[in-house]
Amino acid sequence: MLNSRFTQPLTDRLETARSQGTYKHERLLTGPQGSSVSVRESDAVINLCANNYLGLSNAPRLVKAAKRTLDSHGFGMSSVRFICGTQEIHRELERRIAAFLGKDDAILYSSCFDANGGLFEVILGNDDAIISDQLNHASIIDGIRLCKAKRFRYAHLDMADLEEALVHSRKCQRKAIVTDGVFSMDGEVAPLPEICDLAEAHSALVIVDDSHSTGFFGPGGRGTAAFHDVEKRVDVITSTFGKALGGASGGFTAGPQAIIDSLRQFSRPYLFSNSLAPAIVGTTLAVLDLLEGSGELRQRLDDNQKRFRRELTALGFNLVPGDHPIVPIMLYNARLAEDIANDLLTEQVYVIAFSYPVVPHGEARIRVQLSAAHSDEQLDRAIAAFEKVGGQHGILGLGREEIMERFAV
Ligand SMILES: *Cc1c(COP(=O)(O)O)cnc(C)c1O
């Protein structure tokens, strides 16, 4: 029988989360993921909060490719890769990703979380250093925890602090710098040219997690390294199939042959976890065909994010400037952000408000994510809803200080 000594602290912690407003409620979709979704309250809510950047999650041609692969390659692999879990399409996908990103080779994982979880321990040992942006993704943090290298953390995007960490780590044998390519809360792009300069000056490896870029950001959708024209200077890229590239699941690491070969031999989430399902592998190959064949979806996504940013700014909202389909609309006050998100849902627009502890105190926001699948008409309606709800709350045209003052508790 469960002992209350175990359950009581858990219950207390859940209660604390509820009372602090950090308890996460999962909204139930009653149909597929898409530019609009069905929820209990309505069957056509414009969806502005999925990582469905290219609109591929429920694209008919991908559903077809998945069905085709189900027929040709079966449902599951029931094996890790090195026993009998590798089909020719698994290797084909690894080669295609490597070629897409201009790397020697690539290795598939069940998720990017696993790719990051299984990377650092393999390539860094006791005498080495891992230097990480303070706001890197949880999976990078966990991967670093599993490795024995000395850990250094630099202030978010702060190149002087990164340099200091490199100086502090000079006694370590080998050094690696790791950063998100694009940070998901702000859509900020890591300053890769500066990071690469510092890495070269201090002989450090550069690792970029491009989960919020692969397939849609930078020339050809090749990600932040391509965006910054430093593709040759970024050594290792990890990323996900669970966002723009169809959004099912799966991830990968791409990089130098010796690193990929070592991961295949020694990376624990690869060695001890099942192969990626064939349908995902076959469908991701179709996604790469699509991305290499045409820039249409990328262009559409870029047009959508530019239009949304332009019109919301003109309405008097405070946006974090940028060029990425993650568009943070700053509301500063947590209650206000929450109320506006709720009111937008009444207007059939689904967005999520973020507040402390996900973002710092006083920086509550609504994070909008655009998709290539959003039609002009959907964006018209979404923008009109923002105008209406922003007007009702009397915040259009107000700056940070005015909003903070008006909504101070
Ligand atoms: C989403 C995300 C991940 C996790 O990817 P999964 O494939 O869903 O595990 C890892 N890193 C970053 C930066 C992400 O945004």
The ligand as an SDF file (V2000), in Angstrom:
LIG
                    3D

 15 15  0  0  0  0  0  0  0  0999 V2000
   11.6200   20.7510  -28.3740 C   0  0  0  0  0  0  0  0  0  0  0  0
   13.0440   20.8000  -28.0530 C   0  0  0  0  0  0  0  0  0  0  0  0
   13.7540   19.6380  -27.7020 C   0  0  0  0  0  0  0  0  0  0  0  0
   13.0740   18.3230  -27.5130 C   0  0  0  0  0  0  0  0  0  0  0  0
   12.7490   17.7420  -28.7360 O   0  0  0  0  0  0  0  0  0  0  0  0
   11.9180   16.3680  -28.7270 P   0  0  0  0  0  0  0  0  0  0  0  0
   12.2880   15.7400  -30.0180 O   0  0  0  0  0  0  0  0  0  0  0  0
   10.4800   16.7290  -28.6020 O   0  0  0  0  0  0  0  0  0  0  0  0
   12.4130   15.5700  -27.5580 O   0  0  0  0  0  0  0  0  0  0  0  0
   15.1100   19.7370  -27.4910 C   0  0  0  0  0  0  0  0  0  0  0  0
   15.7510   20.9190  -27.5850 N   0  0  0  0  0  0  0  0  0  0  0  0
   15.1070   22.0620  -27.9030 C   0  0  0  0  0  0  0  0  0  0  0  0
   15.8610   23.3440  -28.0100 C   0  0  0  0  0  0  0  0  0  0  0  0
   13.7270   22.0290  -28.1310 C   0  0  0  0  0  0  0  0  0  0  0  0
   13.0810   23.1670  -28.4210 O   0  0  0  0  0  0  0  0  0  0  0  0
  1  2  1  0
  2  3  1  0
  2 14  2  0
  3  4  1  0
  3 10  2  0
  4  5  1  0
  5  6  1  0
  6  7  2  0
  6  8  1  0
  6  9  1  0
 10 11  1  0
 11 12  2  0
 12 13  1  0
 12 14  1  0
 14 15  1  0
M  END
$$$$
